[in-house]
Amino acid sequence: MRQSASLRRMIRETHLRVDDLIMPLFVRPGRDLKNEIPSMPGNFQMSVDWLVEEAKEIAALGIPAIILFGIPETKDNLGSEGYADNGIVQQAVRAIKGADLDLVVITDVCLCEYTDHGHCGALREHPLSGALDVDNDATLQLLARMAVSHVQAGADMVAPSDMMDGRVAAIRQALDESGHTHIPIMAYSAKYASGFYGPFRDAAESPPQFGDRTTYQMDPSNSDEALREVSLDIEEGADVVMVKPALPYLDIIWRVKQEFGYPVAAYNVSGEFAMVKAAAANGWLDEKRIALEALTSIKRAGADLILTYWAKDAARWLAGD
Ligand code: PBG
């Protein structure tokens, strides 16, 4: 059955398609800025003018969606630029929507890029230890405000990545109350406290300034807990559930898809991308081959959608270039 390429093509079970891909993009204030992110070759922090050009190219490649991350001008304790009407993501969404492209514009909803302490929510002193810690419940209203302001700017879908408990319900309620009942939520449901986010934190300038994210992101050792997280998010109104990272967590993608049959997204994160780029730069791996194999494996595990920094390359490769 493997004798010829045609025969292999006929019995192939998994098909990676351009329709599966979501391209992450980073936007920052300024004009005519396109700064390459050293640990993520081919990816840039862009000002809005360049971002619109990039969005046009992505739409022309047939990629259906982008997800936007903002690097604000200033950061503060509560991440207020994240939910400012004229925040950087809000500006970017308006500009892209103004270009009238056939592109689903998703926004990442999280405070870590906007807080001066780099955590994904507001802080408080822990009631027992007295140490500074994220205040889950106080964060919910900030995230809800952020989601509503992204949608008011024109976002088609919001993607909370903060891992606070109850945030999907809070965002759903705020969207409904502000008249945005039709806007779907893609929840980062099983998001692990992973070392694979390293390059992203450089790109988004968002590393935590003290401690780490283990009090709200998941322990890599756990799998049943991922199902509980996904189940809660679905009950709260999530329309797409995400597993992140992707490659080290293919078993989680599989379990989530089998258990819930919901649309599943997988985030092929910055570290997964950077490892291959670094190896390829050394001539140790064939980038195209490895990237397509990895993306196909993520799909085979059960992902319907893949957020990946290879989206543009993959679109070209799949088209035969
Ligand atoms: C924000 C967020 C992160 C990523 C996506 N959204 C970083 C983090 O949680 O530290 C990581 C994406 C990547 O590594 O490509 N919370």
Boltz pocket constraint, residues with backbone or C-beta under 6 A from the ligand:
constraints:
  - pocket:
      binder: B
      contacts: [[A, 108], [A, 110], [A, 112], [A, 120], [A, 161], [A, 162], [A, 196], [A, 197], [A, 198], [A, 199], [A, 200], [A, 201], [A, 206], [A, 268], [A, 269], [A, 270], [A, 271]]
      max_distance: 6.0
